[in-house]
Amino acid sequence: MKFYILSILIVLHIPISHVYALDALLNQGTPDVFIKRTRSLMGTYATISLPQENNSQISSSFELVQKIEDSLSTYNPDATLSKLNKKHKVEYDTFLAESIALSKSYYLETDGFFDITIGSISKKLYHFGEEKTYSPSTAELKKAHLNINGIHIDKQTIQSDKNIVIDLGGIGKGYAVDKIANYLKEQNISKGIIALSGDIQCLNSCDIYLQSPYSDQTFAKVTSKSSYLSVSTSGTYRRYATKPEEHHLINPKTALQGRDFASVSLFTTANNAKIDAYATALSVMPKAEAIAFLKENKDIGFVLVDKEGKILYGNLTDIVAIEWLDYKET
């Protein structure tokens, strides 16, 4: 096993193709008994673990996620976003307006690599998330209309230009995790874990395990260094349209499915929505631009797995401790 120090990066050569999942465990430093409950929400499994005396707050948290899904979903025709994509004008919706406002700021911060109008390709052309997907032609891709400035919000309405389709899949789960965390803090709850797929927030010290997509094996353990940790992952995860090379991550600048990383995992003590959007952007950035971006954002720890199976990681020292586990793909 060889380590190469490249400025803020360390490249670790191990036989792994990509990371597709995270598993989180609370560090057991107290006698608290935790309840773990899971529900199917926002197109994934939402899992919340809290001390048993806070069982009612778990129920309330799931209700909150349901309200967010009713706002941000593109699958439910009655959801606010679905109506906006169809009619291009809806009454003001707090969850949708906040998500769009955050997305516009992350669009600027990522130099356009995070663009929620990617729905004009991912939803309108590929039909990702639907029962039947489609492989668009090059001509169709060139005609796709992406323009984040074509979304307009005032105190009464949210409007979008015609031909724009909004897809909040790259930020919605992180946004929901933040909303749950804020609610739990208002309830004076300081211990627990919130997880929506690869977006996780630990309300106290926890361990995060990075898992192989081809087995139940984990190849690394990440331990938070503070009482608060946000984690987000993005990758292809064998999600594609009609061909394996047609994955769900699309570069908004080229309208193509280019990627230098099979998986991106980010760690921070800030909010989940931000790193959810960043992880989405980094997944489609060229490698050189991604590394430059992470050099500028030293408050975000990262573990990247490139297409050749190399793991690049950095900015972790002040956020988490990482332990590489014995790993061999079978």
C-alpha positions in Angstrom: 0.0 0.0 0.0 1.5 3.3 -1.1 0.8 6.8 0.0 1.6 9.9 -2.1 1.4 13.3 -0.5 0.3 15.9 -3.1 -0.1 19.3 -1.4 -3.3 18.9 0.6 -4.0 15.5 -1.0 -2.9 12.0 -0.1 -3.4 9.4 -2.8 -4.0 5.9 -1.5 -3.9 3.0 -3.9 -6.3 0.2 -2.9 -8.3 -2.2 -5.1 -11.7 -0.6 -5.0 -13.8 0.8 -7.8 -16.0 3.2 -5.9 -17.8 3.9 -2.7 -21.6 3.8 -2.7 -22.8 3.9 0.8 -22.3 5.3 4.3 -23.2 3.7 7.6 -23.1 5.7 10.8 -22.9 4.7 14.4 -23.0 6.8 17.5 -20.0 6.7 19.7 -21.3 5.0 22.8 -19.9 7.2 25.6 -23.2 7.5 27.6 -25.8 5.0 28.9 -28.5 6.4 26.7 -30.7 3.9 24.9 -31.4 4.9 21.3 -34.3 4.2 19.1 -33.7 3.8 15.4 -36.6 4.2 13.0 -36.7 4.1 9.2 -39.3 5.3 6.7 -39.4 5.5 2.9 -39.3 9.2 2.1 -37.9 11.4 -0.7 -37.2 8.4 -2.9 -34.9 6.8 -0.4 -34.8 5.5 3.2 -34.9 8.1 5.9 -33.4 6.9 9.2 -33.4 8.7 12.5 -31.8 7.6 15.7 -32.6 9.4 18.9 -32.6 8.7 22.7 -35.7 6.6 23.5 -37.4 9.4 25.4 -37.4 11.4 22.1 -39.5 8.9 20.2 -42.3 11.4 19.5 -39.7 13.8 18.0 -38.7 11.0 15.5 -42.4 10.9 14.4 -42.5 14.7 14.1 -39.2 14.6 12.1 -40.7 12.1 9.6 -43.7 14.4 9.3 -41.4 17.3 8.5 -39.6 15.3 5.8 -43.0 14.4 4.3 -43.9 18.1 4.0 -40.6 18.8 2.4 -41.1 16.0 -0.1 -44.6 17.4 -0.9 -42.8 20.6 -1.8 -39.7 19.4 -3.6 -40.7 16.2 -5.4 -40.7 15.8 -9.1 -42.4 12.4 -8.9 -45.6 13.5 -7.1 -47.7 15.5 -9.6 -49.3 17.3 -6.7 -46.0 18.5 -5.3 -45.2 22.2 -5.6 -42.1 21.7 -7.7 -43.9 19.3 -10.1 -46.6 22.0 -10.6 -43.9 24.6 -11.2 -42.2 22.5 -13.8 -45.6 22.0 -15.6 -47.2 25.4 -15.2 -44.1 27.6 -14.6 -45.9 29.5 -11.9 -47.0 28.5 -8.4 -47.9 30.3 -5.1 -45.0 31.0 -2.8 -43.8 27.9 -1.0 -41.2 28.3 1.8 -39.4 25.0 1.4 -39.2 25.4 -2.4 -38.2 29.1 -2.3 -35.4 28.4 0.3 -34.1 25.4 -1.7 -34.0 27.5 -4.9 -32.3 30.4 -3.2 -29.6 28.1 -1.7 -29.2 26.5 -5.1 -28.6 29.8 -6.8 -25.8 30.6 -4.3 -24.2 27.2 -4.7 -24.4 27.6 -8.5 -22.2 30.7 -8.2 -19.8 29.1 -5.6 -19.3 26.0 -7.9 -18.8 28.1 -11.0 -22.0 26.6 -12.5 -21.2 23.0 -11.9 -24.2 22.8 -9.6 -27.3 23.8 -11.6 -30.8 22.8 -10.7 -32.1 23.5 -14.2 -30.2 20.3 -15.1 -33.7 18.9 -14.9 -34.2 20.0 -18.5 -31.9 17.1 -19.2 -32.1 14.6 -16.3 -35.9 14.8 -16.1 -37.2 16.1 -19.4 -34.8 14.0 -21.7 -33.4 11.0 -19.7 -36.5 10.7 -17.5 -34.4 9.6 -14.6 -36.4 8.3 -11.7 -39.2 7.1 -14.0 -40.1 3.5 -14.8 -38.9 3.9 -18.4 -35.8 6.0 -19.1 -34.6 7.3 -22.5 -31.3 7.9 -24.2 -31.5 11.3 -25.9 -29.6 12.1 -29.1 -26.8 14.6 -29.3 -29.1 17.0 -31.1 -31.7 16.8 -28.3 -29.0 17.4 -25.7 -27.8 20.5 -27.5 -31.3 21.9 -27.5 -31.8 21.5 -23.7 -32.5 24.8 -22.0 -30.5 25.4 -18.8 -30.8 28.8 -17.2 -30.8 29.1 -13.4 -31.5 32.9 -13.8 -34.8 31.9 -15.4 -36.2 31.1 -12.0 -37.9 34.1 -10.2 -39.2 34.4 -6.7 -41.2 37.2 -5.0 -43.3 37.3 -1.9 -46.3 35.8 -3.6 -45.1 33.5 -6.3 -42.3 31.3 -7.7 -42.0 31.4 -11.5 -39.7 29.8 -14.1 -39.1 30.5 -17.8 -40.7 28.1 -20.3 -38.7 25.0 -21.2 -36.9 25.1 -17.9 -37.3 22.0 -15.7 -36.0 22.1 -12.1 -34.4 19.1 -10.4 -33.6 19.5 -6.7 -32.2 16.0 -6.4 -28.7 17.3 -5.8 -29.7 19.3 -2.7 -33.1 18.2 -1.5 -32.0 15.5 0.9 -29.3 17.7 2.4 -31.8 20.5 2.8 -34.2 18.1 4.6 -31.5 16.8 6.9 -30.7 20.4 7.9 -34.4 21.1 8.6 -34.7 18.0 10.8 -31.5 19.0 12.7 -32.8 22.5 13.3 -36.1 21.1 14.6 -34.3 18.7 17.0 -32.1 21.5 18.3 -35.2 23.6 19.0 -36.4 20.6 21.0 -33.1 20.7 23.0 -32.0 17.3 21.6 -28.2 17.1 21.3 -27.7 13.4 20.6 -28.7 11.4 17.5 -28.2 10.7 13.8 -30.2 11.8 10.8 -29.7 10.0 7.5 -31.3 10.3 4.2 -29.4 8.0 1.8 -25.9 9.4 1.7 -26.7 12.7 3.5 -26.0 12.2 7.2 -25.9 14.5 10.2 -24.5 13.5 13.6 -25.7 15.6 16.5 -22.9 14.2 18.7 -19.7 12.3 18.2 -20.1 9.4 15.7 -18.3 7.0 13.4 -18.9 6.9 9.7 -18.1 3.8 7.7 -17.4 3.9 4.0 -18.7 0.8 2.3 -17.9 -1.0 -1.0 -20.7 -1.2 -3.6 -19.8 -4.8 -4.4 -20.1 -6.4 -0.9 -20.9 -5.6 2.7 -17.3 -4.8 3.4 -16.2 -1.4 4.7 -12.8 0.0 3.8 -12.5 3.0 6.1 -13.9 4.4 9.3 -14.2 8.1 9.9 -14.7 9.5 13.4 -15.9 13.0 14.1 -13.7 15.2 16.2 -16.5 17.4 17.5 -20.0 17.0 18.7 -21.4 17.9 15.2 -20.7 16.4 11.8 -22.4 16.6 8.4 -21.6 14.1 5.7 -22.7 13.9 2.0 -21.9 11.5 -0.7 -22.5 11.5 -4.5 -21.6 9.0 -7.1 -23.0 6.9 -10.0 -23.9 4.0 -7.7 -24.9 1.9 -10.8 -27.8 4.2 -11.5 -28.1 4.7 -15.2 -30.6 5.1 -18.1 -30.5 2.4 -20.7 -26.7 1.8 -20.6 -24.2 1.5 -17.8 -22.2 4.4 -19.2 -25.4 6.6 -19.0 -25.4 7.5 -15.3 -27.5 10.0 -13.6 -24.8 12.6 -13.0 -24.6 15.2 -15.8 -22.2 18.0 -16.4 -24.5 21.1 -16.8 -21.8 22.9 -18.9 -21.5 20.2 -21.5 -24.9 18.4 -21.1 -22.9 15.2 -21.1 -22.3 12.5 -18.5 -18.6 13.2 -18.0 -17.1 12.3 -14.7 -13.6 11.8 -13.3 -14.8 10.5 -9.9 -16.9 7.4 -9.2 -17.6 8.6 -5.7 -17.4 11.8 -3.6 -17.7 11.9 0.2 -17.6 15.3 2.0 -17.4 16.1 5.7 -18.0 19.4 7.5 -19.2 20.9 10.7 -21.5 23.2 8.6 -24.8 22.4 7.0 -25.7 19.4 4.8 -27.4 21.3 2.0 -24.1 23.0 1.1 -22.0 19.8 0.9 -24.9 17.9 -0.8 -24.7 20.5 -3.6 -20.9 20.6 -3.6 -20.7 16.8 -3.8 -23.0 16.8 -6.8 -20.9 19.5 -8.5 -17.6 17.7 -7.7 -18.9 14.5 -9.2 -19.0 16.1 -12.6 -16.1 18.6 -12.4 -12.9 17.7 -14.2 -10.3 16.4 -11.7 -8.0 19.4 -11.8 -10.9 21.8 -11.2 -12.3 19.6 -8.4 -8.9 19.6 -6.6 -8.5 23.3 -7.0 -12.0 23.8 -5.6 -11.3 21.7 -2.5 -8.0 23.5 -1.9 -10.0 26.7 -1.6 -12.6 25.2 0.7 -10.4 23.9 3.5 -13.3 23.6 5.9 -14.6 20.7 3.9 -12.9 17.3 4.4 -13.1 14.9 1.4 -12.6 11.3 0.3 -12.7 11.0 -3.5 -12.5 7.8 -5.5 -11.5 8.3 -9.1 -12.3 6.1 -12.1 -9.1 4.1 -11.7 -9.9 3.2 -8.1 -7.5 5.6 -6.5 -8.6 7.3 -3.3 -7.7 11.0 -2.8 -8.4 12.6 0.5 -7.6 15.7 2.4 -8.8 18.6 4.7 -9.7 16.0 7.3 -7.4 16.8 10.2 -9.6 19.4 11.9 -12.9 17.6 11.2 -12.5 13.8 11.4 -10.0 11.1 12.1 -9.8 8.4 9.4 -8.8 4.8 9.8 -8.2 2.5 6.8 -9.6 -0.9 7.4 -8.3 -4.2 6.0 -10.2 -4.6 2.7 -10.2 -7.1 -0.2 -12.9 -7.3 -2.7 -14.2 -10.8 -3.2 
